[in-house]
Amino acid sequence: MKQKIVFFGSSNYVIPVIEIIKKNFDFSLVITTEQNPSDPIPHFCIKNKIKYISVTSLNNSIVNGQLSMVNCQFAVLANFGLIIPKKVLKIFPKGIINIHPSLLPKYRGPTPVQTAILNGERVTGVTLTKLDDKVDHGPILAQQKEKIDGDDTADLLYKKLFKIGADFLYQNIKQYIKGDLKPVPQNHSKATFTKALTKKDGYFDINNPPSPVKIDRMIRAYYPWPGVWTKLQIVRGSTRGVEAQKIIKFLPEQIIQVEGKKPMSYKDFINGYSEGGKELLRKIGLISN
């Protein structure tokens, strides 16, 4: 008989975790913060006939009532977005395994991948912890390192790390169930913390731009959100007609997007905005000639 599991998670990034649990275990319940049936987790659950509930809080008596009836020894959490209260932790005798996309205690919090890219890290990884009621604070069960490639965006790296995390969970979960995987406390004195992002984090002043190295990291770290952007007056083609101030977005793979226009290559941007396109890209160090 397959072991029963409750899963807490949100976003398309954790679908590999759900898939590996579905293949090897028995879902009692999936809990997600996604509200729309077309969102990744609800869509997967509906398609695969897995019971799920959408929540905005875990303090709801109905939610806690459903959790109390699942009769599971443990649960798995990945990219959930809410702190798990003590009363929920107590429901699972063997606790909750958290899959976190960093090498804890480094980069606790909501944006570990973005922060690692911004800081120029060359190595990150996945940590399995036994969850407690503090953010990414619980003892470590296992860790696996992963290289950060020079063209990795946050989007690509999250996908890689949660795919690795899904496989890593499967490799370690039987030992954990047997009690052979002993939790080791984190060195909390070495903990670093990440912050939630806002749209403003991606903005830079065109008259005081970041260094070319920093702007490259920003473009990769802030893709797909909040993106990297600035505002300026630009001239279209040879008409010399100054347009209204526009938002300019900088995307990976040398793609740029002018407000109201489709994304285009740097070459097409230079050709389309000959009165300022090349100068703009030179000014912020994205081209050298």
Secondary structure, DSSP 4 states (H G I P E B T S, - for coil): -PPEEEEEE-SGGGHHHHHHHHHHSEEEEEEES--STTSHHHHHHHHTT--EEE-S-S--HHHHHHHHTS--S-EEEES--SPPPHHHHTT-TT-EEEEESS-TTTTBSS-HHHHHHHTT-SEEEEEEEE--SSTT-SPEEEEEEEE--TT--HHHHHHHHHHHHHHHHHHHHHHHHHT-S--B---GGG--B-----GGGGB--TTSPPPHHHHHHHHHHTTTTT-EEEEE--B-TTS-PBPPPEEEEEETTTEEEETTS--EEHHHHHHHTTTTHHHHHHHTTS---
